[in-house]
Structures are given as structure tokens and as C-alpha cells.
Amino acid sequence: MATSPETSADGPPDKPDNSAVVNIGLMGFGVVGTGVAAHILGSNFSMADVTGRTVNLKKVLVRDASLTRDVELPAGVLTTNAEDILTDPDIHIVVEVMGGTDPAENYIKQALSSGKHIVTANKEVMAKLGPELMTLARQNNANLLFEASVGGGIPIVGCMMNELAANDIRSIRSIINGTTNYILTKMAHEGTAFKEALGEAQALGYAESDPTNDIEGIDASYKLTILASLAYRRSFQPSEVYCEGISKLEPQDFRYAEELGYAIKSLAIANLEEGAVQLRVYPALVPAEHMLAKVDGVYNAVEVDGSLCGPVLFHGMGAGRAPTTSAIIGDVVEAVRKMGSNSPLLEPHNGTELTVRPIGDLVSRYYVRLEVADHPGVLAQIAQILGDGQISIAAVLQRDTHPETESAEIVITTHPAREQSMQNALKAMTDLPQVKRVSNTLRIEE
Ligand SMILES: NC(=O)c1ccc[n+]([C@@H]2O[C@H](COP(=O)([O-])OP(=O)(O)OC[C@H]3O[C@@H](n4cnc5c(N)ncnc54)[C@H](OP(=O)(O)O)[C@@H]3O)[C@@H](O)[C@H]2O)c1
């Protein structure tokens, strides 16, 4: 797989770079950028010891130079002009921690095109454009490293590329959004309603003022796209991930789940079966004794099931200044070590052609919570609908009855059934006059 230092498949000839001083251009000086800058400027960890070269922070790009920052930079380092980094031939590595696609995408492309190495934390750019950027990096003998884009301080990206590379990946099951996991933990342990738990997450700085990307599963779908593209060496797109958010969950779902022996977690799952990959993000019931059920608060976890290594669980802090700095500095160290060696990147397109299986083909167990008229015979009608769809009932719970509205709440769990059959059955149940509301439907991930 290695390319000789003198030649390159379809790019310019390599220029072994043996500079004693490696200059960094940092794009972004917010939560993550200040952590990275402080680390490079500080003396608590000597880059020279692990890389054999001096690492120098040459420029830091911001939008607004007048803002007060909690990390002091040497004079002349701060700039609001991206060209100061992109056109400086002495800057070897660009660390992009601005976020968003515009202008980050263009800056990354420009830097790679001029042979600069990129370290980025940008999951959106990597999910949408990762394979294209990897190709551009290869053509320009540059490295593109993105450990911080998934799981904050958890070293999952590097492991997928290197340590687990010998495995056929059967599945990835993960909790990769700390904000949702914090909200679900509050709802489960304290009976907090969704809106209240979200408000607390915002007050603590775990959720943004516009939390849509987190609570609707979009952020997790970006990260799952990156992991699946690495696992299956095919370029997936975030639009291929089936996505459901957590905002429909109510406190009683957590009570029922607990009674049935489960926790509710928002999972991001990729699995390969019969030549097709299924990609999905949704809240699901997880057996209470499973390790993923015990991942609480802002923590993340990724369980990878490989053909050789079996199931391996990564667990740790999925965001925040310090854990993300850990991932970025690790990538900077790798980029410095690789400079001049033209170490090959994982090729995104060399995996077997895999199709993406539609969600309707999923086979899963289900949890359904319904509000029904408190009359005899309702359950028999629901059982009939499920039976017609070849869906067999595993358990039925009826706990809360409301005499004032003559309604009752029923929870049904099923044996494995096809998603499409389940959706048809839910539609038929909604049409029954005795069913007031299908309050929630969740998959059960055993
Ligand atoms: N925060 C985390 O825990 C975490 C964890 C993993 C990955 N990430 C990823 O890391 C990246 C950065 O996140 P963050 O939380 O550090 O963001 P942040 O606090 O909002 O900081 C963004 C920084 O980028 C600068 N910036 C934004 N747009 C710019 C532009 N057009 N030109 C110049 N500078 C610009 C901002 O400048 P000003 O300061 O002048 O506004 C700011 O310094 C994102 O991709 C995020 O998804 C974050």
C-alpha cells in the first residue's frame, strides 16, 4: 500500500519535508481552538519529545480580533485573514476548528491543494466531503486527519483506520451525541420532562441555543457516516442514515422501559448483513445489563464488532475542550511524524460495492405505547392487527388508566418483525376509533 517517497500515483512528486521547526496555522480560536493553542504554547507536553521536531503556533485565525480570549497569544499571531495561513509556504499543518462547511470546506481544499496537512474536528465537512478530501490529500501528498470529528477524546477514528483494519466490521453500535445522552439520562434518572432536560443541558453549555442538530440526530448521523465510511471503505452520505430524534420521548417511556428491563438510549448503528449496510440513528430500548445502557451523562461509547477482534467497547468523554484537544494534538503529532514519509491514507473507495438497506427492511423488536379507550375488546382488536401483519406480541403492560377521560395506556412489546409491517400495523391501529393516540414507537436493540 505504501507509495515510494519519490513518486506518487497521480499527484505531484513528494517533497520530503525535514524542517526542524513545524509551523501550525490554527483556524478557529473558540472552545476547541483555545484548548489546542494553550497546549501547543504550554510546556506541560513537549511535542519535540514525541516528534523529534519543534512545533510552533505561527498564526491563529478568528472572525473577530477584538474579542477577549482566555488564552494569550504572542504578538502578531492572531489574524482575521485566512490567506495569512493558506498562502504562507512555511505553514506545514493547518488545524481547522471553525466548524460548519462554509468557509471551512474551501479553506481545507485550498490548504490540501498546496500540500499542507490538515487536522480537523469538523464532522459536518468530513461526513459530507470526507472521501473527496481524502482523494485531494492523496493527490497532494498531504495528510488529512480527523480524530476529533467523532467521539471527542475517544480514539475511535485512528483505531478504525489502523488497529481494527484487519477486521470485517459486522456492526458499530454507538452513543455519539453527548447532549442527547445527557438529556436522556436526566429523563431516566430524575423523571424530568424532555423540554426541562433540554433547558438544563442548554444552561450547562452542553446544548446549543439551536439544539436541532443534536436532538434530531443530525450530529450523530454525521459521525455515523464517518465511522461507517471508514469501516466499510465506501463513501456513505449523511442522507443515507435513517434518523429519528428524541423529542417525542415522555417520562412514562422511561418508566415502562425500566419495568421491562431496559434503558432508553439514542443509538447510532451501522451493520452489514448480506452485502448491504443499514445506517440508523434513533432512540431505542437497550437491555439494562448491556454496557451501552450504563453510558450516562455527556459520555460517549462506541461498540465495534469485528470479525477478528469480536466486540470492542470504546468509552469516554465525547466533547469538551480538553478531550477534543487530546484528539487534535494526537493528530498533530501523527501529522508531524508522517511529514516527508508520504504515509498512505486509507482509501475511501476501495471497499466492496455495498448497498444501503432501506429502513423498511429492518427486522427488529418493537415497543409501542398507545392511549386507548378504556373499553373491553380493544386489546383484541390491536392483537388482530398485529397478527395480520405477522407480528407476534411478546408482552403487554397496562398501568395508567384515566377514569376522567375513560382512557388507558397500553404498552406492547413484540417479537422480531419487519419495520414495514410494523409501520403498516401502526397506521391500522391509528385508524381504530378506540385508539386515541399511538404515543410512541421505539425499536428494541438486543
Ligand atoms: N466544542 C466541542 O466540544 C467539540 C467537540 C468535538 C468537535 N468539535 C468541533 O470543533 C469545531 C469547533 O468547535 P468549537 O466548539 O470550538 O466552536 P466555537 O467555540 O464556536 O469556535 C469557532 C471558532 O472559529 C472561528 N470562526 C468561525 N467562523 C469563522 C470564519 N468564517 N472565519 C474566521 N474564523 C471563524 C470563531 O471566531 P471568533 O472567535 O472570532 O468568533 C471561533 O474562534 C466544530 O467543527 C465542532 O463541531 C467541537
The ligand as an SDF file (V2000), in Angstrom:
LIG
                    3D

 48 52  0  0  0  0  0  0  0  0999 V2000
  -16.8270   22.0210   21.3400 N   0  0  0  0  0  0  0  0  0  0  0  0
  -16.6070   20.7080   21.3870 C   0  0  0  0  0  0  0  0  0  0  0  0
  -16.6490   20.0950   22.4580 O   0  0  0  0  0  0  0  0  0  0  0  0
  -16.2800   19.9580   20.1360 C   0  0  0  0  0  0  0  0  0  0  0  0
  -16.0280   18.5770   20.2000 C   0  0  0  0  0  0  0  0  0  0  0  0
  -15.6950   17.8730   19.0330 C   0  0  0  0  0  0  0  0  0  0  0  0
  -15.6440   18.5570   17.8340 C   0  0  0  0  0  0  0  0  0  0  0  0
  -15.9390   19.8870   17.7960 N   0  0  0  0  0  0  0  0  0  0  0  0
  -15.8630   20.5630   16.5100 C   0  0  0  0  0  0  0  0  0  0  0  0
  -14.8230   21.5250   16.5620 O   0  0  0  0  0  0  0  0  0  0  0  0
  -15.1390   22.6390   15.7440 C   0  0  0  0  0  0  0  0  0  0  0  0
  -15.0530   23.9210   16.5720 C   0  0  0  0  0  0  0  0  0  0  0  0
  -15.9550   23.8290   17.6380 O   0  0  0  0  0  0  0  0  0  0  0  0
  -15.9260   24.9270   18.8260 P   0  0  0  0  0  0  0  0  0  0  0  0
  -16.8780   24.3950   19.8460 O   0  0  0  0  0  0  0  0  0  0  0  0
  -14.5280   25.2310   19.2260 O   0  0  0  0  0  0  0  0  0  0  0  0
  -16.5690   26.1840   18.0800 O   0  0  0  0  0  0  0  0  0  0  0  0
  -16.6000   27.7010   18.5940 P   0  0  0  0  0  0  0  0  0  0  0  0
  -16.3490   27.7890   20.0440 O   0  0  0  0  0  0  0  0  0  0  0  0
  -17.8230   28.3090   18.0350 O   0  0  0  0  0  0  0  0  0  0  0  0
  -15.3210   28.3760   17.8620 O   0  0  0  0  0  0  0  0  0  0  0  0
  -15.2900   28.6180   16.4910 C   0  0  0  0  0  0  0  0  0  0  0  0
  -14.0740   29.4810   16.1970 C   0  0  0  0  0  0  0  0  0  0  0  0
  -13.9430   29.5990   14.7840 O   0  0  0  0  0  0  0  0  0  0  0  0
  -13.8530   30.9720   14.4280 C   0  0  0  0  0  0  0  0  0  0  0  0
  -14.5550   31.1410   13.1560 N   0  0  0  0  0  0  0  0  0  0  0  0
  -15.7840   30.6850   12.8120 C   0  0  0  0  0  0  0  0  0  0  0  0
  -16.0830   31.0480   11.5580 N   0  0  0  0  0  0  0  0  0  0  0  0
  -15.0180   31.7520   11.1040 C   0  0  0  0  0  0  0  0  0  0  0  0
  -14.7100   32.3910    9.8900 C   0  0  0  0  0  0  0  0  0  0  0  0
  -15.5940   32.4170    8.8680 N   0  0  0  0  0  0  0  0  0  0  0  0
  -13.5230   32.9970    9.7660 N   0  0  0  0  0  0  0  0  0  0  0  0
  -12.6450   33.0120   10.7750 C   0  0  0  0  0  0  0  0  0  0  0  0
  -12.8530   32.4050   11.9620 N   0  0  0  0  0  0  0  0  0  0  0  0
  -14.0360   31.7940   12.1260 C   0  0  0  0  0  0  0  0  0  0  0  0
  -14.5470   31.7490   15.5290 C   0  0  0  0  0  0  0  0  0  0  0  0
  -14.0260   33.0530   15.5670 O   0  0  0  0  0  0  0  0  0  0  0  0
  -14.4920   34.1380   16.6670 P   0  0  0  0  0  0  0  0  0  0  0  0
  -13.9670   33.6080   17.9710 O   0  0  0  0  0  0  0  0  0  0  0  0
  -13.8450   35.4150   16.2710 O   0  0  0  0  0  0  0  0  0  0  0  0
  -15.9800   34.1610   16.6060 O   0  0  0  0  0  0  0  0  0  0  0  0
  -14.1710   30.9080   16.7530 C   0  0  0  0  0  0  0  0  0  0  0  0
  -12.9290   31.3130   17.2580 O   0  0  0  0  0  0  0  0  0  0  0  0
  -16.5250   22.3270   15.1500 C   0  0  0  0  0  0  0  0  0  0  0  0
  -16.3600   21.6990   13.9080 O   0  0  0  0  0  0  0  0  0  0  0  0
  -17.1050   21.3540   16.1530 C   0  0  0  0  0  0  0  0  0  0  0  0
  -18.0970   20.5160   15.5800 O   0  0  0  0  0  0  0  0  0  0  0  0
  -16.2440   20.5960   18.9100 C   0  0  0  0  0  0  0  0  0  0  0  0
  1  2  1  0
  2  3  2  0
  2  4  1  0
  4  5  1  0
  4 48  2  0
  5  6  2  0
  6  7  1  0
  7  8  2  0
  8  9  1  0
  8 48  1  0
  9 10  1  0
  9 46  1  0
 10 11  1  0
 11 12  1  0
 11 44  1  0
 12 13  1  0
 13 14  1  0
 14 15  2  0
 14 16  1  0
 14 17  1  0
 17 18  1  0
 18 19  2  0
 18 20  1  0
 18 21  1  0
 21 22  1  0
 22 23  1  0
 23 24  1  0
 23 42  1  0
 24 25  1  0
 25 26  1  0
 25 36  1  0
 26 27  1  0
 26 35  1  0
 27 28  2  0
 28 29  1  0
 29 30  1  0
 29 35  2  0
 30 31  1  0
 30 32  2  0
 32 33  1  0
 33 34  2  0
 34 35  1  0
 36 37  1  0
 36 42  1  0
 37 38  1  0
 38 39  2  0
 38 40  1  0
 38 41  1  0
 42 43  1  0
 44 45  1  0
 44 46  1  0
 46 47  1  0
M  CHG  2   8   1  16  -1
M  END
$$$$
